[in-house]
Amino acid sequence: MSQVLAAAPRRLLVVDPCQECELLLPRLQASGWAVQSCGLAEANHANCDVGLIRLHLQHLTRPESLKELISQSGTEWIAVLNAEALMQPDIGNFVGEWFFDYHTLPFDLDRVGIALGRAFGMARLRGNINPSGGDSQGHELLGSSRSICDLRRLLAKLAPTDAPVLIRGESGTGKELVAHTLHQLSRRTEGAFVVVNCGAIPEHLIQSELFGHEKGSFTGAHQRKLGRIELADGGTLFLDEIGDLPLELQANLLRFLQEMQIERVGSHRPFSVNVRVLAATHIDLEEAVRRGRFREDLYYRLNVLQVQTTPLRERVADIGCLAEYFAQRYAVEIGRRPRNFSEDARQAMFEHTWPGNVRELANRVRRGMVLAEGKQIEAVDLGLAKELPSLLQARTLDDYICRAEQQALRDVLARHSGNMTRAAQTLGVSRPTLYRLLHKHQLF
């Protein structure tokens, strides 16, 4: 068998094996694979690098369980099926969409070896990606750049205290995620984490939203309402875009921060609450204080501890792992198999200035997951393609040929909805040659 199977340890899971699969297993074990087999219901609990699934009719008529397994396992899966089944457009599209590779019966040991070796290499490549940088202590701040590592260390120091924290940074840099991380790492983690976007609530409702109101306190107050501060009792209150809070509400908030007591609108009976306050802003609060748009005493009350988030353009090293994270996340949402990023897409992401920061990256990856037609997300799917046609960007004759082949394959697959026989006929090549080209360009 191929030498790509020579490395160990390699864990292979065979799901719903048929008789031919059972005969193959001893040969794989002799080649260094640690093989186990099970039914689809037990596959979620198995730990493996590569999965081999014998596709049966029940998998194809009710594919939800299979899609869930592939989406959540983090394993590279290879479909095993009859050649006649693969000829059916619906089945061919399903296999192409959800599986890393496929093998038609009867088994060819050399081809199986190559397919398993490629899948194992991809699985290990994915497994070596540590999006948290190795010292994230379980929270969600992803990246390994110097700035994100420093931020994680700072948050670990600030989390145990109850002092207010002012989080500053550009829009889209993850200020709410920083606040949530502080809450998760604090002693208040069992309490509520309540978010108030001060710029999104109409001015006439902010007082009621923050402090609550009593029944009949104003027109439309048909029952008592608990305010956001009261709902955060015992936990954390995050005031996002604090710079947009009206001046008259700033005075009430200052009084609350000084006394840790609130009064509902329509009531004159103050009561105490136990809340840690975190605030965030993307504006220059010092300039707002100088212009009289933000109270100086409130600024100093909130700015006891300070955290500064870093724009994405200054943490380029984190773009790759963030993009992979969003690709996995949105694959589940959209119901598609996670895609890798082509070299052109990665280069385009590294060269982009990201004015919208991580939020923009998330939205572009989400778009790419929806628009991608092949096994990879291309720069054009992200909306980051250069204005020049891709062929004009080629530098050598091999570049021109490679890009022309990729474009021809994408065009013909889209035209014939993944029907391999018709696609091969259109290109004037045999089906094996078509499959070889698809594998060469990682489009199938």
C-alpha positions in Angstrom: 0.0 0.0 0.0 1.1 3.6 -0.5 3.8 5.0 1.7 1.5 7.8 2.8 0.1 5.3 5.3 3.5 4.7 6.9 3.3 7.3 9.7 1.7 6.4 13.1 -0.3 6.8 15.1 -3.3 7.1 12.8 -6.8 6.6 14.0 -9.4 5.4 11.5 -13.1 5.0 12.2 -15.2 2.9 9.8 -19.0 3.7 10.1 -21.6 1.2 9.1 -19.1 -1.1 7.4 -20.2 -3.5 4.6 -18.6 -6.9 4.0 -16.0 -5.5 1.6 -15.1 -2.9 4.3 -14.6 -5.7 6.9 -12.3 -7.5 4.5 -10.2 -4.3 4.0 -9.7 -3.6 7.8 -7.0 -6.1 8.4 -4.9 -4.7 5.5 -5.3 -1.2 7.0 -4.3 -2.4 10.4 -1.2 -4.0 9.0 -0.3 -0.7 7.4 -0.3 1.1 10.8 -3.9 2.3 11.1 -5.6 2.0 14.5 -9.0 0.9 13.2 -12.4 0.8 14.9 -15.8 0.4 13.5 -19.3 1.3 14.7 -22.7 2.4 13.7 -23.7 6.0 12.8 -25.4 6.5 16.2 -22.1 5.8 18.1 -19.8 7.7 15.7 -20.2 11.0 17.6 -18.4 9.6 20.6 -15.4 8.1 18.7 -12.0 9.9 18.6 -10.4 9.5 15.2 -8.3 11.3 12.5 -10.1 10.0 9.5 -13.5 8.5 9.0 -14.7 6.0 6.4 -18.5 5.9 5.9 -20.2 3.2 3.9 -23.1 5.2 2.4 -26.4 3.3 2.5 -29.9 4.3 1.3 -31.0 5.4 4.8 -28.1 7.9 5.0 -29.1 9.4 1.7 -32.8 9.6 2.3 -32.4 11.1 5.8 -29.0 12.8 5.8 -29.4 15.1 8.8 -27.6 12.8 11.2 -24.7 12.4 8.8 -24.4 16.2 8.2 -24.4 16.7 12.0 -21.6 14.2 12.4 -19.5 15.6 9.7 -20.0 19.2 10.8 -19.2 18.6 14.5 -16.6 15.9 14.5 -13.6 17.9 13.1 -12.7 14.7 11.2 -12.0 14.3 7.5 -14.5 11.9 6.1 -14.4 9.6 3.0 -17.5 8.2 1.5 -17.6 4.6 0.2 -20.4 3.9 -2.3 -21.2 2.1 -5.5 -20.2 3.7 -8.8 -23.9 3.6 -9.9 -25.0 5.6 -6.9 -22.4 8.3 -7.5 -23.8 8.8 -11.1 -27.0 10.1 -9.6 -26.8 13.9 -9.5 -28.3 14.3 -6.0 -25.9 11.7 -4.5 -22.9 13.1 -6.4 -23.7 16.6 -5.2 -24.2 15.4 -1.6 -20.8 13.6 -1.6 -19.0 16.5 -3.2 -20.5 18.9 -0.7 -20.0 17.1 2.5 -17.1 14.6 2.1 -13.3 15.2 1.9 -13.1 12.4 -0.7 -14.9 9.3 -1.9 -14.1 5.7 -3.1 -16.3 3.6 -5.3 -16.5 -0.2 -4.7 -14.8 -2.5 -5.2 -11.8 -1.3 -3.2 -8.5 -0.4 -4.9 -5.8 -0.6 -2.2 -3.5 1.9 -3.7 -6.3 4.4 -4.2 -7.6 3.9 -0.7 -4.1 4.4 0.6 -3.7 7.7 -1.2 -7.1 8.9 -0.2 -6.6 8.0 3.5 -3.1 9.6 3.5 -4.4 12.9 2.1 -7.3 12.9 4.5 -4.9 12.2 7.4 -2.6 15.0 6.4 -5.5 17.5 6.2 -6.8 16.2 9.6 -3.5 16.8 11.3 -3.1 20.2 9.6 -6.5 21.2 11.1 -5.6 19.6 14.4 -2.4 21.6 14.7 -4.3 24.9 14.5 -4.8 26.2 18.0 -7.0 29.2 17.6 -6.7 30.2 21.2 -2.9 30.5 21.1 -2.4 27.9 23.8 -3.0 30.1 26.8 -6.6 31.3 26.4 -7.7 29.6 29.6 -10.9 28.5 28.0 -12.4 31.7 26.8 -13.1 32.9 23.2 -10.4 35.4 22.5 -8.8 33.8 19.4 -5.3 34.4 18.1 -1.6 34.0 18.8 -0.3 37.6 18.1 1.6 39.5 20.7 -1.3 41.9 21.3 -3.9 39.2 21.8 -1.6 37.3 24.2 -1.0 40.4 26.2 -4.7 41.1 26.2 -5.5 37.7 27.6 -2.9 38.1 30.4 -4.3 41.5 31.2 -7.9 40.2 31.4 -6.7 37.4 33.7 -5.4 40.1 36.1 -8.5 42.3 35.9 -11.2 39.6 36.1 -11.0 38.8 39.9 -11.7 42.4 40.9 -15.0 44.2 41.1 -13.6 47.5 39.9 -15.2 49.1 36.8 -13.4 48.6 33.5 -13.4 50.9 30.5 -12.9 49.0 27.2 -11.7 51.1 24.3 -11.1 50.4 20.6 -12.4 50.7 17.1 -15.8 49.3 16.1 -15.6 45.6 15.3 -12.5 44.8 17.4 -14.4 42.6 19.9 -15.1 45.0 22.9 -18.2 43.0 23.9 -16.2 39.8 23.7 -13.6 41.3 26.0 -16.4 42.2 28.5 -17.9 38.7 28.3 -14.4 37.2 28.9 -14.0 39.4 32.0 -17.3 38.1 33.3 -16.5 34.5 32.5 -13.2 34.7 34.3 -14.6 36.5 37.3 -16.2 35.2 40.5 -19.5 36.4 39.0 -19.5 33.9 36.3 -22.6 32.2 37.7 -24.5 35.5 37.6 -26.1 37.2 34.7 -24.2 39.1 32.0 -26.5 41.9 30.9 -25.7 44.0 27.8 -27.1 47.5 27.2 -26.3 49.3 24.0 -26.6 52.9 25.0 -26.7 54.1 21.4 -29.5 51.8 20.3 -32.2 52.6 22.9 -34.4 55.7 22.3 -33.6 58.5 24.7 -37.1 58.5 26.3 -36.8 54.8 27.1 -33.2 54.7 28.5 -34.3 55.6 32.0 -36.8 52.9 32.2 -34.5 50.3 30.5 -31.7 50.9 32.9 -33.6 51.4 36.2 -37.0 49.8 35.5 -40.4 51.3 36.3 -43.5 50.8 38.5 -46.9 50.1 37.2 -48.7 53.3 36.2 -45.6 55.4 36.5 -46.3 56.7 32.9 -48.6 56.2 30.0 -48.2 52.6 28.8 -46.6 51.3 32.0 -49.2 48.6 32.6 -47.1 46.5 34.9 -43.8 46.7 36.9 -40.7 46.3 34.8 -37.3 45.3 36.1 -34.4 47.4 34.7 -31.2 46.1 33.2 -29.2 47.1 36.3 -31.6 45.1 38.5 -31.5 42.1 36.2 -27.7 42.1 36.4 -27.8 41.9 40.2 -25.1 39.5 41.3 -23.5 39.5 37.9 -22.1 42.0 35.3 -23.6 45.0 33.5 -22.0 45.8 30.2 -22.7 49.4 28.9 -21.8 49.4 25.3 -21.2 52.7 23.5 -21.3 54.6 26.8 -20.3 57.8 25.0 -23.8 57.9 23.4 -25.6 58.1 26.8 -27.5 61.4 27.2 -26.1 63.9 29.7 -29.2 63.7 32.0 -28.8 59.9 32.2 -25.1 60.2 32.9 -26.0 61.9 36.2 -28.3 59.0 37.3 -25.7 56.5 36.3 -23.0 58.3 38.3 -25.2 58.3 41.4 -25.8 54.6 41.0 -22.0 53.9 40.6 -21.4 55.9 43.8 -24.1 54.4 46.0 -24.8 51.1 44.3 -28.5 51.8 44.8 -31.3 52.4 42.2 -34.9 53.6 42.1 -37.4 52.4 39.6 -39.2 55.1 37.6 -42.3 56.0 39.6 -40.9 54.9 42.9 -39.1 56.8 45.7 -37.8 53.7 47.5 -34.1 53.1 46.6 -32.7 49.6 47.0 -29.2 48.2 46.7 -27.9 46.0 43.9 -24.6 44.2 43.6 -23.3 44.7 40.1 -19.9 45.0 38.4 -20.0 47.6 35.6 -18.0 47.3 32.4 -18.3 50.1 29.8 -17.1 50.3 26.2 -16.7 53.1 23.6 -15.1 53.7 20.2 -15.1 57.5 20.6 -12.5 59.8 22.3 -14.0 60.3 25.7 -11.4 62.8 26.7 -12.4 65.0 23.8 -16.1 64.4 24.7 -15.4 65.7 28.2 -13.6 68.8 26.8 -16.6 69.5 24.6 -19.1 69.1 27.5 -20.7 66.0 26.0 -19.6 63.6 28.7 -19.4 64.2 32.4 -15.9 64.3 33.7 -16.8 62.8 37.1 -18.5 59.9 35.3 -15.4 59.4 33.1 -13.2 59.0 36.1 -15.7 56.7 37.8 -15.7 54.4 34.8 -12.1 54.6 33.9 -10.7 52.9 37.0 -9.2 50.1 34.9 -8.8 50.3 31.1 -8.5 47.8 28.3 -7.5 48.7 24.7 -8.5 46.4 21.9 -6.2 46.1 18.8 -7.5 46.7 15.2 -7.2 43.6 13.0 -4.8 45.3 10.6 -2.3 45.3 13.5 -2.7 41.6 14.3 -2.3 40.1 10.8 -0.9 36.9 12.4 -4.4 36.2 13.8 -6.3 36.5 10.5 -5.8 32.8 9.5 -7.1 31.2 12.7 -10.0 33.7 12.9 -11.1 32.9 9.3 -10.9 29.2 10.1 -13.0 29.7 13.2 -15.7 31.7 11.3 -15.7 29.1 8.5 -16.4 26.3 11.0 -19.1 28.4 12.7 -21.0 29.5 9.7 -20.8 26.1 8.0 -23.0 24.8 10.8 -25.4 27.7 10.4 -25.6 27.5 6.6 -25.7 23.7 6.6 -22.6 23.2 4.4 -19.3 21.4 5.0 -16.6 23.7 6.2 -14.4 25.0 3.4 -10.7 25.7 3.4 -9.3 28.9 1.9 -7.3 29.0 -1.3 -3.9 30.6 -1.4 -5.3 33.6 -3.3 -8.0 34.0 -0.7 -5.4 33.9 2.2 -3.2 36.3 0.4 -6.1 38.7 -0.2 -7.1 38.5 3.5 -3.5 39.3 4.5 -3.3 42.3 2.2 -6.7 43.8 3.1 -6.7 46.7 5.6 -9.9 45.5 7.4 -11.6 48.9 8.2 -14.4 46.9 9.8 -12.0 44.8 11.8 -13.0 41.3 13.0 -16.7 42.0 12.4 -15.9 42.6 8.7 -13.8 39.4 8.6 -16.7 37.4 10.0 -19.1 38.8 7.5 -16.8 38.2 4.5 -16.2 34.6 5.6 -20.0 34.1 6.0 -20.4 35.4 2.4 -17.7 33.1 1.2 -19.3 30.1 2.8 -22.5 30.8 0.9 -21.0 31.7 -2.5 -18.1 29.1 -2.7 -18.7 26.5 -5.4 -15.7 24.3 -4.9 -13.9 22.8 -1.9 -12.2 26.0 -1.2 -13.2 29.6 -0.6 -11.7 31.9 -3.2 -10.8 35.6 -2.9 -13.8 36.4 -5.2 -16.1 34.6 -2.8 -14.9 36.9 0.0 -15.4 40.0 -2.2 -11.6 40.6 -2.1 -10.7 39.7 -5.6 -8.4 42.2 -7.4 -9.8 44.2 -10.2 -7.6 42.5 -12.8 -8.8 39.2 -14.2 -7.1 36.3 -12.5 -5.4 35.2 -15.7 -3.7 38.6 -16.0 -2.2 38.1 -12.6 -0.4 35.0 -13.6 3.4 35.3 -14.0 4.4 32.1 -15.8 3.0 29.8 -18.4 2.2 27.3 -15.7 0.3 29.9 -13.8 -1.8 30.7 -16.8 -2.5 27.0 -17.4 -3.4 26.3 -13.8 -5.8 29.3 -13.5 -7.4 28.4 -16.9 -7.9 24.8 -15.7 -9.5 26.0 -12.4 -11.8 28.4 -14.2 -12.9 25.8 -16.8 -13.6 23.2 -14.1 -15.7 25.7 -12.1 -17.6 26.7 -15.1 -18.5 23.2 -16.3 -19.4 22.0 -12.9 -21.7 24.9 -12.4 -23.3 24.5 -15.8 -24.0 20.8 -15.3 -24.8 20.9 -11.6 -22.0 18.6 -10.6 -22.9 15.9 -13.2 -19.5 14.4 -13.7 -20.3 12.4 -16.9 -21.7 15.5 -18.7 -18.9 17.7 -17.3 -16.3 15.3 -18.7 -18.0 15.1 -22.0 -18.1 18.9 -22.3 -14.4 19.2 -21.5 -13.6 16.4 -23.9 -11.8 14.3 -21.3 -12.5 11.0 -19.6 -14.1 10.8 -16.2 -10.8 9.6 -14.5 -9.0 12.6 -16.0 -11.8 14.9 -14.8 -11.5 13.4 -11.3 -7.7 13.8 -11.4 -8.1 17.5 -12.4 -10.6 18.1 -9.6 -8.3 16.6 -7.0 -5.3 18.5 -8.4 -7.1 21.8 -7.9 -8.9 20.6 -4.7 -12.3 21.3 -6.2 -13.9 18.0 -5.3 
